[in-house]
Amino acid sequence: MRNIVRELREQKGWSQGELARRLGVSRQTINAVETDKYDPSLPLALRMALLFDVPVPSLFMDDWKPEQLK
């Protein structure tokens, strides 16, 4: 799953440590999310969306397509 967390964080001028502090997680967690090594839990994704004032789906993109259900 790809995400735009790094881009949004950089737009705010925050370090990974600052974003981690604001979200109540470790800097390592932020690094893992930004490098697509960790998909955040739903509560963390919701906190990120609220902090950046964007909908959760705009933060995270999946390669899955609805037609794959057919």
BAKOLMI-699654 format. One line per field, with one value per atom (N, C-alpha, C, CB): residue in one letter; x, y, z. Coordinates in nm, 2 decimals. Each point is the difference from the previous one (the first is absolute). Glycine has a CB too. Example, Ala and Ser with C-alpha at 12.3 -4.5 7.8 and 13.67 -1.06 7.14 Angstrom:
! BAKOLMI-699654
aa = a,a,a,a,s,s,s,s
xx = 1.32,-0.09,0.09,-0.19,0.15,0.09,-0.08,0.12
yy = -0.57,0.12,0.12,-0.12,0.23,0.11,0.11,-0.06
zz = 0.78,0.00,0.00,0.12,-0.19,0.00,0.08,-0.22
***
This chain:
! BAKOLMI-699654
aa = m,m,m,m,r,r,r,r,n,n,n,n,i,i,i,i,v,v,v,v,r,r,r,r,e,e,e,e,l,l,l,l,r,r,r,r,e,e,e,e,q,q,q,q,k,k,k,k,g,g,g,g,w,w,w,w,s,s,s,s,q,q,q,q,g,g,g,g,e,e,e,e,l,l,l,l,a,a,a,a,r,r,r,r,r,r,r,r,l,l,l,l,g,g,g,g,v,v,v,v,s,s,s,s,r,r,r,r,q,q,q,q,t,t,t,t,i,i,i,i,n,n,n,n,a,a,a,a,v,v,v,v,e,e,e,e,t,t,t,t,d,d,d,d,k,k,k,k,y,y,y,y,d,d,d,d,p,p,p,p,s,s,s,s,l,l,l,l,p,p,p,p,l,l,l,l,a,a,a,a,l,l,l,l,r,r,r,r,m,m,m,m,a,a,a,a,l,l,l,l,l,l,l,l,f,f,f,f,d,d,d,d,v,v,v,v,p,p,p,p,v,v,v,v,p,p,p,p,s,s,s,s,l,l,l,l,f,f,f,f,m,m,m,m,d,d,d,d,d,d,d,d,w,w,w,w,k,k,k,k,p,p,p,p,e,e,e,e,q,q,q,q,l,l,l,l,k,k,k,k
xx = 0.08,-0.08,0.09,-0.19,0.17,0.07,-0.07,0.09,-0.01,-0.06,0.07,-0.07,0.01,0.05,0.04,-0.13,0.15,0.03,0.12,-0.10,0.21,0.12,-0.02,0.13,-0.20,-0.03,-0.08,0.00,-0.10,-0.08,0.08,-0.20,0.28,0.09,0.10,-0.02,0.08,0.09,-0.06,0.14,-0.27,-0.07,-0.02,-0.12,0.10,-0.01,0.13,-0.20,0.31,0.13,0.04,-0.03,-0.03,0.02,0.10,-0.23,0.31,0.09,-0.08,0.20,-0.14,-0.07,-0.02,0.10,-0.01,-0.01,-0.12,0.25,-0.26,-0.11,-0.14,0.15,-0.16,-0.12,-0.03,0.03,0.07,-0.02,-0.05,0.19,-0.13,-0.04,-0.15,0.23,-0.27,-0.14,-0.10,0.09,-0.04,-0.09,0.01,0.02,0.08,0.02,0.06,-0.19,0.28,0.06,0.16,-0.21,0.28,0.15,0.04,0.03,0.08,0.06,0.02,0.11,-0.08,0.02,-0.13,0.19,-0.30,-0.13,-0.03,-0.08,0.11,-0.02,0.09,-0.06,0.18,0.09,-0.05,0.20,-0.24,-0.06,-0.12,0.09,-0.18,-0.12,0.05,-0.14,0.22,0.04,0.08,0.01,0.06,0.07,-0.08,0.22,-0.35,-0.09,0.04,-0.04,0.11,0.04,-0.11,0.24,-0.33,-0.10,-0.13,0.18,-0.29,-0.13,-0.05,-0.05,0.01,-0.04,-0.14,0.13,-0.15,-0.13,-0.10,0.10,-0.23,-0.11,0.00,-0.13,0.15,0.00,0.12,-0.10,0.21,0.11,-0.03,0.17,-0.22,-0.04,-0.10,0.05,-0.15,-0.10,0.07,-0.18,0.27,0.07,0.08,0.01,0.06,0.08,-0.10,0.17,-0.28,-0.09,-0.06,-0.06,0.03,-0.04,0.11,-0.16,0.28,0.11,0.03,0.09,-0.10,0.03,-0.12,0.18,-0.30,-0.13,-0.03,0.03,-0.01,-0.03,-0.08,0.21,-0.28,-0.07,0.10,-0.21,0.18,0.09,0.04,-0.10,0.00,0.03,0.10,-0.22,0.23,0.09,0.15,-0.19,0.20,0.13,0.06,-0.07,-0.01,0.05,-0.06,0.03,0.05,-0.04,0.03,0.03,-0.13,0.02,-0.01,-0.09,0.16,0.00,-0.13,0.25,-0.33,-0.11,-0.11,0.05,-0.12,-0.11,-0.12,0.16,-0.28,-0.13,-0.02,-0.09,0.13,-0.02,0.06,-0.02,0.11,0.07,-0.10,0.22,-0.34,-0.10,-0.07,-0.02,0.02,-0.08,0.07,-0.09
yy = -0.12,0.12,0.12,-0.12,0.21,0.13,0.10,-0.06,0.17,0.10,0.14,-0.17,0.28,0.13,0.07,0.02,-0.10,0.05,0.09,-0.20,0.15,0.08,0.14,-0.21,0.21,0.13,0.09,-0.12,0.07,0.09,0.05,-0.13,0.04,0.04,0.11,-0.23,0.21,0.10,0.13,-0.18,0.18,0.13,0.07,-0.10,0.03,0.07,0.04,-0.14,0.10,0.03,-0.08,0.23,-0.35,-0.08,-0.10,0.04,-0.08,-0.11,-0.13,0.14,-0.25,-0.13,0.00,-0.12,0.17,0.00,0.09,-0.04,0.15,0.10,-0.07,0.20,-0.26,-0.07,-0.11,0.06,-0.14,-0.11,0.06,-0.13,0.24,0.06,0.03,0.09,-0.02,0.04,-0.11,0.20,-0.32,-0.12,-0.09,0.02,0.00,-0.09,-0.14,0.11,-0.11,-0.12,0.03,-0.08,-0.02,0.02,0.05,-0.19,0.25,0.05,-0.12,0.19,-0.31,-0.11,-0.05,-0.07,0.09,-0.03,0.09,-0.08,0.21,0.09,-0.04,0.19,-0.22,-0.04,-0.12,0.10,-0.20,-0.12,0.02,-0.13,0.22,0.04,0.07,0.02,0.08,0.07,-0.08,0.20,-0.30,-0.09,-0.12,0.08,-0.08,-0.11,-0.14,0.12,-0.11,-0.13,-0.04,0.06,0.03,-0.02,0.07,-0.02,-0.05,0.06,0.03,-0.12,0.25,0.04,-0.06,0.21,-0.22,-0.05,0.10,-0.12,0.08,0.09,0.12,-0.19,0.17,0.12,0.10,-0.14,0.09,0.09,0.06,-0.14,0.07,0.06,0.11,-0.21,0.19,0.11,0.12,-0.18,0.16,0.11,0.08,-0.13,0.06,0.06,0.09,-0.19,0.13,0.07,0.13,-0.22,0.21,0.11,0.11,-0.15,0.11,0.09,0.07,-0.14,0.07,0.06,0.06,-0.16,0.14,0.05,-0.05,0.21,-0.34,-0.06,-0.13,0.10,-0.15,-0.13,-0.12,0.09,-0.19,-0.12,-0.05,-0.06,0.04,-0.06,0.09,-0.10,0.22,0.09,-0.02,0.16,-0.21,-0.03,-0.12,0.12,-0.22,-0.14,-0.05,-0.05,0.01,-0.05,-0.15,0.23,-0.31,-0.14,-0.04,-0.05,-0.05,-0.04,-0.08,0.01,-0.05,-0.08,0.08,-0.13,0.05,0.07,-0.08,0.08,-0.02,-0.07,-0.11,0.21,-0.20,-0.10,-0.14,0.18,-0.17,-0.13,-0.09,0.13,-0.07,-0.08,-0.09,0.18,-0.15,-0.07,-0.13,0.21
zz = 0.00,0.00,0.00,0.12,-0.21,-0.01,0.08,-0.23,0.27,0.08,-0.03,0.18,-0.14,-0.02,0.13,-0.21,0.31,0.14,-0.01,0.11,-0.17,-0.01,-0.06,-0.02,-0.09,-0.07,0.09,-0.22,0.29,0.08,0.12,-0.07,0.13,0.11,-0.04,0.10,-0.22,-0.05,-0.03,-0.09,0.04,-0.02,0.13,-0.19,0.30,0.13,0.06,0.04,-0.10,0.05,0.13,-0.10,0.12,0.11,-0.02,0.07,0.03,-0.01,0.03,0.07,-0.10,0.04,0.15,-0.19,0.27,0.14,0.05,0.01,-0.08,0.04,-0.04,-0.04,-0.07,-0.04,0.10,-0.24,0.27,0.10,0.13,-0.11,0.16,0.13,-0.01,0.04,-0.15,-0.02,0.00,-0.12,0.07,-0.02,0.12,-0.25,0.34,0.11,-0.04,0.11,-0.21,-0.04,-0.01,-0.13,0.10,-0.01,-0.13,0.16,-0.17,-0.13,-0.09,0.11,-0.06,-0.08,-0.07,0.15,-0.08,-0.06,-0.12,0.23,-0.21,-0.11,-0.12,0.16,-0.13,-0.11,-0.07,0.13,-0.06,-0.06,-0.08,0.19,-0.15,-0.07,-0.13,0.21,-0.20,-0.12,-0.10,0.15,-0.11,-0.09,-0.04,0.10,-0.07,-0.04,0.06,-0.21,0.32,0.07,0.11,-0.05,0.08,0.10,-0.04,0.18,-0.18,-0.02,0.14,-0.22,0.25,0.13,0.03,-0.02,0.15,0.05,-0.04,0.20,-0.19,-0.04,0.10,-0.09,0.22,0.09,-0.04,0.18,-0.21,-0.04,-0.13,0.12,-0.22,-0.13,0.02,-0.12,0.21,0.03,0.06,0.03,0.07,0.06,-0.11,0.22,-0.31,-0.10,-0.09,0.00,-0.04,-0.09,0.07,-0.10,0.23,0.08,0.01,0.13,-0.11,0.02,-0.13,0.18,-0.29,-0.13,-0.07,-0.02,0.09,-0.06,-0.14,0.15,-0.16,-0.13,0.03,-0.11,0.01,0.02,0.00,-0.11,0.19,0.01,-0.14,0.23,-0.32,-0.13,-0.08,0.00,0.02,-0.07,0.05,-0.05,0.18,0.05,-0.05,0.20,-0.23,-0.03,-0.13,0.24,-0.33,-0.13,-0.01,-0.10,0.06,-0.02,-0.15,0.24,-0.28,-0.14,-0.03,0.00,0.10,-0.02,-0.07,0.21,-0.30,-0.08,0.02,-0.17,0.18,0.02,-0.10,0.09,-0.21,-0.10,0.04,-0.18,0.27,0.05,0.07,0.01,0.03,0.07,-0.10,0.18,-0.30,-0.10,-0.04,-0.09
***
